[in-house]
Amino acid sequence: MTSPVRPSTPHAGGQVDRPPRNRTAPALCALVLTLGHLATAYMTLLAYAATPAGPWDSETVTHSNFASGTALALTAVTAGLSWVFVKADWLRRWWYTIPSALAVAALLRLTALAPEL
């Protein structure tokens, strides 16, 4: 009895026939992550742009902390999505570097580089 599935046959160069890859899923994943990274970068920039006018300006410090916290939350979402997309083999591992760098920047603004009253 023969199998209805045609076995893969190597070519002269030793390569095996593979079906063409669909490029829609990786492009869509990259678009979703890029939009998430842009939103995170915007919130991080807002956090760094907030400088208090003086010791009485606690509202600006609160806004900076809120923007940094929101950036950290968005980073967690995009890192999770990156993990899912990389596990599905739609994207490469270097997509982990962007949320990592943005998380470090937001965390630094919340701790060591926080605006002082």
N, CA, C and O atoms as a MOPAC input file, in Angstrom:
PM7 MOZYME 1SCF
protein

 N      0.85000 1    -1.16400 1     0.00000 1
 C      0.00000 1     0.00000 1     0.00000 1
 C      0.89900 1     1.23200 1     0.00000 1
 O      1.86600 1     1.29200 1     0.75900 1
 N      0.59500 1     2.19400 1    -0.82800 1
 C      1.39300 1     3.41100 1    -0.92000 1
 C      0.71200 1     4.53200 1    -0.17400 1
 O     -0.51100 1     4.56000 1    -0.04300 1
 N      1.51100 1     5.44900 1     0.31000 1
 C      1.00100 1     6.59000 1     1.05600 1
 C      0.52900 1     7.66200 1     0.09000 1
 O      1.19200 1     7.91100 1    -0.91700 1
 N     -0.61900 1     8.31400 1     0.37400 1
 C     -1.08500 1     9.37700 1    -0.52200 1
 C     -0.23500 1    10.64200 1    -0.40500 1
 O     -0.30700 1    11.51900 1    -1.26500 1
 N      0.56200 1    10.73800 1     0.64800 1
 C      1.40900 1    11.90900 1     0.84100 1
 C      2.72300 1    11.67500 1     0.13300 1
 O      3.37300 1    10.65000 1     0.33800 1
 N      3.11200 1    12.61100 1    -0.69100 1
 C      4.36300 1    12.48700 1    -1.42000 1
 C      5.52000 1    12.76100 1    -0.47400 1
 O      5.53400 1    13.81100 1     0.16800 1
 N      6.46700 1    11.88400 1    -0.36300 1
 C      7.59300 1    12.11900 1     0.54000 1
 C      8.48100 1    13.24100 1     0.02200 1
 O      8.54500 1    13.51100 1    -1.17700 1
 N      9.15900 1    13.88100 1     0.95800 1
 C     10.09700 1    14.93900 1     0.58700 1
 C     11.31300 1    14.30900 1    -0.06700 1
 O     11.87600 1    13.33100 1     0.42600 1
 N     11.69500 1    14.88400 1    -1.16600 1
 C     12.87500 1    14.36500 1    -1.87200 1
 C     13.94100 1    15.43600 1    -1.88800 1
 O     13.66900 1    16.58200 1    -2.24500 1
 N     15.14600 1    15.07700 1    -1.50600 1
 C     16.21700 1    16.07500 1    -1.53000 1
 C     16.65100 1    16.37700 1    -2.95200 1
 O     16.65800 1    15.50200 1    -3.81800 1
 N     17.01100 1    17.62300 1    -3.17300 1
 C     17.55300 1    18.04300 1    -4.46600 1
 C     19.03500 1    17.73100 1    -4.51700 1
 O     19.59600 1    17.15200 1    -3.58600 1
 N     19.65200 1    18.11500 1    -5.59700 1
 C     21.08200 1    17.86400 1    -5.75900 1
 C     21.88200 1    18.56200 1    -4.66000 1
 O     22.92800 1    18.05600 1    -4.25300 1
 N     21.41300 1    19.71900 1    -4.17000 1
 C     22.12400 1    20.46500 1    -3.13200 1
 C     21.82200 1    19.95400 1    -1.73400 1
 O     22.36500 1    20.48600 1    -0.76500 1
 N     20.97700 1    18.94100 1    -1.59400 1
 C     20.65200 1    18.39800 1    -0.29700 1
 C     19.47400 1    19.07900 1     0.37200 1
 O     19.17200 1    18.77900 1     1.52700 1
 N     18.79700 1    19.99100 1    -0.32100 1
 C     17.65700 1    20.69700 1     0.26100 1
 C     16.38600 1    19.89900 1     0.02400 1
 O     16.24300 1    19.22100 1    -0.99300 1
 N     15.47200 1    19.98700 1     0.97000 1
 C     14.20300 1    19.27400 1     0.90000 1
 C     13.13100 1    20.23400 1     0.42100 1
 O     13.13400 1    21.41100 1     0.78100 1
 N     12.20400 1    19.72400 1    -0.40100 1
 C     11.07900 1    20.55400 1    -0.85800 1
 C     10.21300 1    20.93500 1     0.33200 1
 O      9.82400 1    20.07900 1     1.12700 1
 N      9.91600 1    22.22000 1     0.45000 1
 C      9.03200 1    22.70800 1     1.50300 1
 C      7.98000 1    23.59200 1     0.86500 1
 O      8.24400 1    24.25900 1    -0.13600 1
 N      6.79400 1    23.59700 1     1.44000 1
 C      5.76900 1    24.48400 1     0.88400 1
 C      6.14100 1    25.94000 1     1.13600 1
 O      6.84100 1    26.23000 1     2.10600 1
 N      5.69400 1    26.85600 1     0.29700 1
 C      6.01200 1    28.27600 1     0.51700 1
 C      5.36900 1    28.76500 1     1.80400 1
 O      4.26300 1    28.35600 1     2.15800 1
 N      6.08500 1    29.65500 1     2.50500 1
 C      5.59400 1    30.19100 1     3.77700 1
 C      4.61100 1    31.32000 1     3.52800 1
 O      4.75800 1    32.09900 1     2.58700 1
 N      3.62700 1    31.39200 1     4.37300 1
 C      2.66400 1    32.47300 1     4.32800 1
 C      3.28100 1    33.69400 1     5.01000 1
 O      3.75400 1    33.58400 1     6.14100 1
 N      3.28800 1    34.82400 1     4.36900 1
 C      3.90800 1    36.03600 1     4.92200 1
 C      2.89300 1    36.95300 1     5.60000 1
 O      3.27200 1    37.99700 1     6.13100 1
 N      1.63000 1    36.58800 1     5.59400 1
 C      0.60800 1    37.45000 1     6.18300 1
 C      0.70500 1    37.47300 1     7.71000 1
 O      0.65500 1    38.54700 1     8.31100 1
 N      0.84000 1    36.32200 1     8.33900 1
 C      0.88900 1    36.25600 1     9.79500 1
 C      2.09400 1    37.00500 1    10.36100 1
 O      1.91900 1    37.78800 1    11.29500 1
 N      3.31000 1    36.80500 1     9.84300 1
 C      4.43500 1    37.58100 1    10.38700 1
 C      4.28100 1    39.08900 1    10.19500 1
 O      4.65900 1    39.86800 1    11.06900 1
 N      3.73100 1    39.50000 1     9.06400 1
 C      3.54300 1    40.93200 1     8.82300 1
 C      2.51500 1    41.51600 1     9.78900 1
 O      2.69900 1    42.62200 1    10.29800 1
 N      1.45200 1    40.78900 1    10.04000 1
 C      0.43200 1    41.25800 1    10.96400 1
 C      0.96500 1    41.30700 1    12.39500 1
 O      0.68900 1    42.25600 1    13.13000 1
 N      1.72500 1    40.29400 1    12.78700 1
 C      2.32700 1    40.28000 1    14.12600 1
 C      3.30400 1    41.43900 1    14.29500 1
 O      3.32100 1    42.09700 1    15.33500 1
 N      4.11300 1    41.68500 1    13.27800 1
 C      5.06900 1    42.78900 1    13.34500 1
 C      4.34300 1    44.12600 1    13.44100 1
 O      4.79300 1    45.02100 1    14.15700 1
 N      3.23300 1    44.27200 1    12.73400 1
 C      2.45700 1    45.50600 1    12.79500 1
 C      1.87200 1    45.72000 1    14.19000 1
 O      1.93500 1    46.82400 1    14.73000 1
 N      1.30800 1    44.67100 1    14.76400 1
 C      0.71900 1    44.77300 1    16.11000 1
 C      1.79100 1    45.14600 1    17.13300 1
 O      1.58300 1    46.02900 1    17.96400 1
 N      2.93900 1    44.46900 1    17.06700 1
 C      4.01300 1    44.76700 1    18.01600 1
 C      4.58300 1    46.16400 1    17.80800 1
 O      4.90300 1    46.85000 1    18.77800 1
 N      4.71100 1    46.58500 1    16.57600 1
 C      5.23300 1    47.93100 1    16.30200 1
 C      4.30400 1    48.99700 1    16.87400 1
 O      4.77200 1    49.98000 1    17.44800 1
 N      3.00800 1    48.81600 1    16.72600 1
 C      2.06100 1    49.77600 1    17.30900 1
 C      2.15500 1    49.77600 1    18.83700 1
 O      2.10100 1    50.83400 1    19.46500 1
 N      2.29500 1    48.60400 1    19.42500 1
 C      2.46000 1    48.52700 1    20.87400 1
 C      3.75000 1    49.17800 1    21.34400 1
 O      3.77300 1    49.85400 1    22.37300 1
 N      4.82600 1    48.97200 1    20.58500 1
 C      6.11000 1    49.57900 1    20.95200 1
 C      6.06600 1    51.10100 1    20.79500 1
 O      6.66500 1    51.82400 1    21.59200 1
 N      5.36600 1    51.58300 1    19.78300 1
 C      5.24400 1    53.03300 1    19.61000 1
 C      4.46500 1    53.66200 1    20.76600 1
 O      4.83000 1    54.72900 1    21.25800 1
 N      3.39800 1    52.99900 1    21.19400 1
 C      2.63000 1    53.51100 1    22.33600 1
 C      3.47300 1    53.49800 1    23.60600 1
 O      3.41400 1    54.43500 1    24.40300 1
 N      4.25300 1    52.44300 1    23.79500 1
 C      5.11800 1    52.35000 1    24.96500 1
 C      6.20100 1    53.41800 1    24.93000 1
 O      6.48500 1    54.05200 1    25.94700 1
 N      6.80000 1    53.61600 1    23.77700 1
 C      7.84300 1    54.63800 1    23.64300 1
 C      7.26700 1    56.03000 1    23.89700 1
 O      7.93000 1    56.86900 1    24.50700 1
 N      6.05000 1    56.28200 1    23.43900 1
 C      5.41400 1    57.57900 1    23.66700 1
 C      5.18900 1    57.82500 1    25.16000 1
 O      5.45600 1    58.91500 1    25.66500 1
 N      4.69500 1    56.79900 1    25.86000 1
 C      4.48000 1    56.95300 1    27.30400 1
 C      5.79900 1    57.14600 1    28.04500 1
 O      5.86300 1    57.90500 1    29.01100 1
 N      6.84000 1    56.47000 1    27.60100 1
 C      8.15700 1    56.62900 1    28.22500 1
 C      8.69500 1    58.03700 1    27.98600 1
 O      9.25800 1    58.65500 1    28.88900 1
 N      8.52000 1    58.53500 1    26.77700 1
 C      8.95800 1    59.91000 1    26.48100 1
 C      8.17500 1    60.93300 1    27.29900 1
 O      8.73900 1    61.92500 1    27.76000 1
 N      6.88600 1    60.69500 1    27.47700 1
 C      6.09300 1    61.59300 1    28.32400 1
 C      6.61400 1    61.58100 1    29.75600 1
 O      6.66900 1    62.62400 1    30.40800 1
 N      6.99200 1    60.41900 1    30.23700 1
 C      7.51200 1    60.32000 1    31.60200 1
 C      8.81600 1    61.10100 1    31.73700 1
 O      9.03100 1    61.77100 1    32.74700 1
 N      9.68400 1    61.02400 1    30.73600 1
 C     10.95600 1    61.74600 1    30.80000 1
 C     10.78200 1    63.24400 1    30.54000 1
 O     11.60800 1    64.04500 1    30.97900 1
 N      9.72500 1    63.62700 1    29.83600 1
 C      9.51200 1    65.04500 1    29.53200 1
 C      8.95200 1    65.80900 1    30.72900 1
 O      9.05400 1    67.03400 1    30.78800 1
 N      8.36900 1    65.09900 1    31.66900 1
 C      7.75800 1    65.75400 1    32.83200 1
 C      8.84500 1    66.14200 1    33.83100 1
 O      9.47400 1    65.28600 1    34.45400 1
 N      9.04700 1    67.43100 1    33.96900 1
 C      9.98700 1    67.93900 1    34.97400 1
 C      9.24300 1    68.91800 1    35.86900 1
 O      8.59200 1    69.83300 1    35.36400 1
 N      9.32000 1    68.75200 1    37.17200 1
 C      8.58800 1    69.63800 1    38.07900 1
 C      9.13500 1    71.06400 1    38.04300 1
 O     10.33400 1    71.28500 1    37.87400 1
 N      8.23700 1    72.00900 1    38.20500 1
 C      8.61500 1    73.42100 1    38.19000 1
 C      9.28800 1    73.84100 1    39.48700 1
 O     10.01100 1    74.83700 1    39.51500 1
 N      9.06200 1    73.10900 1    40.53700 1
 C      9.64800 1    73.45000 1    41.82800 1
 C      9.25400 1    72.41800 1    42.86900 1
 O      8.62400 1    71.41100 1    42.54600 1
 N      9.62500 1    72.66600 1    44.11600 1
 C      9.31600 1    71.69300 1    45.16600 1
 C      7.82600 1    71.55100 1    45.46400 1
 O      7.42200 1    70.58200 1    46.10600 1
 N      7.02100 1    72.47300 1    45.02300 1
 C      5.58700 1    72.43700 1    45.26900 1
 C      4.83000 1    71.66000 1    44.18300 1
 O      3.63700 1    71.39600 1    44.33600 1
 N      5.50600 1    71.29400 1    43.09300 1
 C      4.84600 1    70.69900 1    41.92100 1
 C      4.82300 1    69.17200 1    42.01200 1
 O      5.53800 1    68.48800 1    41.28000 1
 N      3.99800 1    68.64700 1    42.91400 1
 C      3.90900 1    67.18800 1    43.06200 1
 C      3.04000 1    66.55900 1    41.97200 1
 O      3.11600 1    65.35500 1    41.72700 1
 N      2.22200 1    67.37500 1    41.32800 1
 C      1.35400 1    66.85800 1    40.26400 1
 C      2.17700 1    66.35100 1    39.07500 1
 O      1.84500 1    65.32200 1    38.48700 1
 N      3.23200 1    67.05600 1    38.72500 1
 C      4.08000 1    66.63800 1    37.61200 1
 C      4.79300 1    65.33000 1    37.93400 1
 O      4.94200 1    64.47000 1    37.06500 1
 N      5.22800 1    65.18000 1    39.17000 1
 C      5.86500 1    63.92400 1    39.59000 1
 C      4.87200 1    62.77100 1    39.48900 1
 O      5.22400 1    61.67900 1    39.04400 1
 N      3.64200 1    63.01600 1    39.89900 1
 C      2.60400 1    61.98900 1    39.80200 1
 C      2.34800 1    61.61200 1    38.35100 1
 O      2.20200 1    60.43100 1    38.03500 1
 N      2.29300 1    62.59100 1    37.47500 1
 C      2.08300 1    62.31600 1    36.05400 1
 C      3.24400 1    61.52000 1    35.46200 1
 O      3.03000 1    60.60900 1    34.66200 1
 N      4.45500 1    61.85800 1    35.84700 1
 C      5.62300 1    61.12100 1    35.37100 1
 C      5.58500 1    59.67300 1    35.84200 1
 O      5.87600 1    58.75700 1    35.07200 1
 N      5.22900 1    59.46900 1    37.09900 1
 C      5.13400 1    58.10700 1    37.62700 1
 C      4.01400 1    57.31700 1    36.94900 1
 O      4.16600 1    56.12700 1    36.67400 1
 N      2.89500 1    57.98100 1    36.68500 1
 C      1.79400 1    57.31600 1    35.99700 1
 C      2.19200 1    56.91900 1    34.57800 1
 O      1.87900 1    55.81600 1    34.13000 1
 N      2.87600 1    57.81200 1    33.87400 1
 C      3.31400 1    57.50200 1    32.51100 1
 C      4.32700 1    56.35600 1    32.51000 1
 O      4.28500 1    55.49700 1    31.62900 1
 N      5.22400 1    56.33600 1    33.47700 1
 C      6.20300 1    55.24400 1    33.57000 1
 C      5.51800 1    53.92000 1    33.89700 1
 O      5.86500 1    52.88400 1    33.33000 1
 N      4.56500 1    53.95000 1    34.79300 1
 C      3.82900 1    52.73200 1    35.13100 1
 C      3.02400 1    52.20500 1    33.95900 1
 O      2.96800 1    50.99600 1    33.73000 1
 N      2.40000 1    53.11000 1    33.21500 1
 C      1.66100 1    52.70400 1    32.02800 1
 C      2.60200 1    52.12400 1    30.98600 1
 O      2.26800 1    51.14200 1    30.32300 1
 N      3.77300 1    52.72300 1    30.83900 1
 C      4.76400 1    52.18900 1    29.88800 1
 C      5.21300 1    50.79100 1    30.30300 1
 O      5.39500 1    49.92400 1    29.44800 1
 N      5.39500 1    50.56100 1    31.60500 1
 C      5.76000 1    49.22300 1    32.07400 1
 C      4.64700 1    48.21100 1    31.80300 1
 O      4.92400 1    47.07200 1    31.42700 1
 N      3.40400 1    48.61500 1    31.98900 1
 C      2.28600 1    47.71500 1    31.70600 1
 C      2.21200 1    47.38800 1    30.21700 1
 O      1.99700 1    46.23600 1    29.84100 1
 N      2.38900 1    48.40100 1    29.37200 1
 C      2.39100 1    48.15600 1    27.92800 1
 C      3.57000 1    47.28000 1    27.51500 1
 O      3.45400 1    46.46600 1    26.59900 1
 N      4.68800 1    47.44700 1    28.18200 1
 C      5.84700 1    46.61000 1    27.89800 1
 C      5.55100 1    45.15200 1    28.24000 1
 O      5.94800 1    44.24700 1    27.50500 1
 N      4.86000 1    44.92500 1    29.34300 1
 C      4.49700 1    43.55300 1    29.71500 1
 C      3.58500 1    42.92700 1    28.66200 1
 O      3.72800 1    41.75100 1    28.32800 1
 N      2.65000 1    43.71700 1    28.14400 1
 C      1.74400 1    43.21400 1    27.11000 1
 C      2.51700 1    42.89000 1    25.82900 1
 O      2.33600 1    41.81900 1    25.24900 1
 N      3.37500 1    43.81100 1    25.38800 1
 C      4.11100 1    43.56200 1    24.14700 1
 C      5.13800 1    42.44800 1    24.31400 1
 O      5.41100 1    41.72000 1    23.35900 1
 N      5.70900 1    42.30000 1    25.49700 1
 C      6.63500 1    41.18400 1    25.72300 1
 C      5.89100 1    39.85600 1    25.68000 1
 O      6.40000 1    38.87300 1    25.14000 1
 N      4.69900 1    39.82500 1    26.24100 1
 C      3.88300 1    38.60500 1    26.16700 1
 C      3.49300 1    38.26500 1    24.74600 1
 O      3.55700 1    37.10700 1    24.33200 1
 N      3.08700 1    39.28100 1    24.00000 1
 C      2.75600 1    39.05100 1    22.59100 1
 C      3.98800 1    38.61600 1    21.80400 1
 O      3.88900 1    37.75400 1    20.93200 1
 N      5.13500 1    39.19600 1    22.09900 1
 C      6.37400 1    38.78500 1    21.43000 1
 C      6.66200 1    37.32200 1    21.70600 1
 O      7.05100 1    36.57900 1    20.80500 1
 N      6.47200 1    36.90800 1    22.95000 1
 C      6.71500 1    35.51900 1    23.30900 1
 C      5.79800 1    34.58100 1    22.52400 1
 O      6.24300 1    33.54800 1    22.02300 1
 N      4.51000 1    34.94200 1    22.41700 1
 C      3.55900 1    34.11700 1    21.67300 1
 C      3.94500 1    34.04900 1    20.19400 1
 O      3.92800 1    32.97300 1    19.59700 1
 N      4.29100 1    35.18700 1    19.60800 1
 C      4.60300 1    35.22000 1    18.17900 1
 C      5.90800 1    34.50600 1    17.86300 1
 O      6.03300 1    33.88700 1    16.80600 1
 N      6.87700 1    34.58200 1    18.76100 1
 C      8.14000 1    33.87100 1    18.54200 1
 C      7.91900 1    32.37000 1    18.70800 1
 O      8.45900 1    31.57900 1    17.93400 1
 N      7.13200 1    31.96900 1    19.70500 1
 C      6.83400 1    30.54600 1    19.90500 1
 C      6.09500 1    29.96200 1    18.70400 1
 O      6.29800 1    28.80000 1    18.35100 1
 N      5.24200 1    30.76300 1    18.08000 1
 C      4.51400 1    30.30300 1    16.89500 1
 C      5.39000 1    30.32100 1    15.64100 1
 O      4.94900 1    29.93000 1    14.56000 1
 N      6.62500 1    30.77500 1    15.79500 1
 C      7.59800 1    30.83900 1    14.70300 1
 C      7.17000 1    31.82400 1    13.61000 1
 O      7.46200 1    31.62800 1    12.43000 1
 N      6.47400 1    32.88400 1    14.02800 1
 C      6.10100 1    33.93100 1    13.08600 1
 C      7.11200 1    35.06000 1    13.08300 1
 O      7.26100 1    35.75900 1    12.08100 1
 N      7.81000 1    35.24500 1    14.20000 1
 C      8.80300 1    36.31200 1    14.31300 1
 C     10.09500 1    35.75000 1    14.88300 1
 O     10.12600 1    34.64800 1    15.43100 1
 N     11.15600 1    36.52700 1    14.74400 1
 C     12.47000 1    36.11400 1    15.23700 1
 C     12.64800 1    36.53100 1    16.69200 1
 O     11.85500 1    37.30900 1    17.22200 1
 N     13.68700 1    36.01300 1    17.33200 1
 C     13.94800 1    36.28800 1    18.74600 1
 C     14.36500 1    37.72800 1    19.03200 1
 O     14.22500 1    38.18600 1    20.16600 1
 N     14.86600 1    38.44300 1    18.04800 1
 C     15.33000 1    39.80200 1    18.31600 1
 C     14.17400 1    40.73400 1    18.68100 1
 O     14.41800 1    41.84700 1    19.14600 1
 N     12.94000 1    40.31800 1    18.48600 1
 C     11.79500 1    41.13000 1    18.87400 1
 C     11.68300 1    41.26700 1    20.39300 1
 O     10.95500 1    42.13200 1    20.88100 1
 N     12.39700 1    40.42500 1    21.14700 1
 C     12.41900 1    40.55500 1    22.60200 1
 C     13.21200 1    41.77500 1    23.05900 1
 O     12.97700 1    42.27800 1    24.15800 1
 N     14.13500 1    42.25800 1    22.25200 1
 C     15.01300 1    43.34600 1    22.68900 1
 C     14.27000 1    44.67100 1    22.84600 1
 O     14.60500 1    45.46100 1    23.72800 1
 N     13.29300 1    44.92000 1    22.02400 1
 C     12.58500 1    46.20900 1    22.07500 1
 C     11.81200 1    46.37000 1    23.38700 1
 O     11.98400 1    47.38300 1    24.06600 1
 N     10.95600 1    45.39300 1    23.77200 1
 C     10.27900 1    45.58100 1    25.06700 1
 C     11.25300 1    45.56900 1    26.24400 1
 O     11.00100 1    46.21100 1    27.26400 1
 N     12.35600 1    44.84600 1    26.10800 1
 C     13.34700 1    44.83900 1    27.19500 1
 C     13.95800 1    46.21900 1    27.38500 1
 O     14.07300 1    46.69500 1    28.51500 1
 N     14.34900 1    46.86400 1    26.29500 1
 C     14.94900 1    48.19200 1    26.37700 1
 C     13.94100 1    49.22600 1    26.88700 1
 O     14.29000 1    50.09100 1    27.69000 1
 N     12.70500 1    49.13700 1    26.42600 1
 C     11.68800 1    50.07500 1    26.88700 1
 C     11.35200 1    49.85100 1    28.36500 1
 O     11.07900 1    50.80900 1    29.08900 1
 N     11.37000 1    48.60400 1    28.81200 1
 C     11.11600 1    48.31500 1    30.22500 1
 C     12.22300 1    48.88500 1    31.10800 1
 O     11.95000 1    49.42600 1    32.17900 1
 N     13.45600 1    48.76600 1    30.66400 1
 C     14.57500 1    49.32100 1    31.42900 1
 C     14.44900 1    50.84000 1    31.51800 1
 O     14.66100 1    51.41900 1    32.58300 1
 N     14.10400 1    51.48600 1    30.40100 1
 C     13.96400 1    52.94400 1    30.39400 1
 C     12.84300 1    53.39900 1    31.32900 1
 O     13.01600 1    54.36400 1    32.07300 1
 N     11.70000 1    52.71600 1    31.29800 1
 C     10.57900 1    53.09300 1    32.16500 1
 C     10.89900 1    52.81100 1    33.63200 1
 O     10.54100 1    53.59700 1    34.51000 1
 N     11.56500 1    51.70500 1    33.89500 1
 C     11.92700 1    51.37200 1    35.26900 1
 C     12.95200 1    52.34600 1    35.83600 1
 O     12.88600 1    52.70500 1    37.01100 1
 N     13.88500 1    52.77000 1    35.01400 1
 C     14.85000 1    53.78400 1    35.45900 1
 C     14.15400 1    55.09800 1    35.80500 1
 O     14.52200 1    55.76600 1    36.77200 1
 N     13.13800 1    55.46800 1    35.00400 1
 C     12.42600 1    56.71800 1    35.29400 1
 C     11.63200 1    56.60400 1    36.59100 1
 O     11.45800 1    57.59300 1    37.30300 1
 N     11.15700 1    55.41900 1    36.89600 1
 C     10.40800 1    55.22900 1    38.14800 1
 C     11.31600 1    55.19400 1    39.37200 1
 O     10.87600 1    55.51800 1    40.47500 1
 N     12.58800 1    54.80200 1    39.18800 1
 C     13.45500 1    54.60200 1    40.35800 1
 C     14.61000 1    55.60300 1    40.36900 1
 O     14.50600 1    56.64700 1    41.01200 1
 N     15.66000 1    55.31900 1    39.69900 1
 C     16.91000 1    56.10400 1    39.80000 1
 C     16.78100 1    57.48700 1    39.17900 1
 O     17.38300 1    58.43900 1    39.67600 1
 N     16.01800 1    57.61900 1    38.11400 1
 C     15.90800 1    58.90400 1    37.41600 1
 C     14.56600 1    59.58100 1    37.67300 1
 O     14.12100 1    60.39800 1    36.86700 1
 N     13.93000 1    59.25500 1    38.76900 1
 C     12.62800 1    59.85400 1    39.08800 1
 C     12.79000 1    61.33700 1    39.37000 1
 O     13.78600 1    61.75200 1    39.96200 1
 N     11.81300 1    62.14200 1    38.94900 1
 C     11.88600 1    63.58000 1    39.23900 1
 C     11.74200 1    63.82100 1    40.74200 1
 O     10.95300 1    63.16900 1    41.42700 1
 N     12.51700 1    64.76300 1    41.22100 1
 C     12.49600 1    65.05800 1    42.64600 1
 C     11.63200 1    66.27900 1    42.93900 1
 O     11.48300 1    67.17800 1    42.11200 1
 N     11.08200 1    66.27700 1    44.11700 1
 C     10.27800 1    67.42800 1    44.55200 1
 C     11.15100 1    68.51200 1    45.12300 1
 O     10.64700 1    69.55500 1    45.53900 1

